[in-house]
Amino acid sequence: MKEIEQIYHNDFGVAFHWIKNNRVLNERVQLVFKETGFYLEFHELDEFKLLLQATLSQYQCNSCVYKQSCRKMLLKTPIEGVDLAVNPKELHLIKDLVEGTLFNLSLDTYINELCSN
């Protein structure tokens, strides 16, 4: 029995819906990367995307001695009181994971609405 429905994945993580009693629980998305898991609603995923963009614009690594190897970036999450320390590479991979997930969710919604007419 398949327990998840994958939405998106990259080399760093995966996003999926849980399946329970043969029903896809699509109200929330399980986002898993590194040793971290978030169970987020769509609006929280969208908020996470904005927080990722804000973090990227806040840090300028070009003139930094550590460049892509530091762990000094503090990434806020949609969960109050939970921030993550990430390096630039991880930040970009998390951003890809969140944006890819949002894209696929929006595409699925569009296709389902189009086919229902």
C-alpha angles and dihedrals in degrees: 000000000000110000099184139041109213117224103177141340141183135176091284105045152335139245122206148152119244118238118216125176090353090302123116109231096217099164089090138027124223107221115191127182134149105342092325134100129187126187102204139176119228094261090051090052089051090050090049089054090055092047090051091051091048092051092049092052092046098058123063110194100173095090095034120111092219095050109172099354103070126100095208101112114105110208116198116215132205087255108090111240095016118107127163129220106221139164122235094262092052090047091056092046092050089048090052091048094051095043093046090050093050091047093051092046091051091046092050091049092049093048093046092050091046093050093047092063 
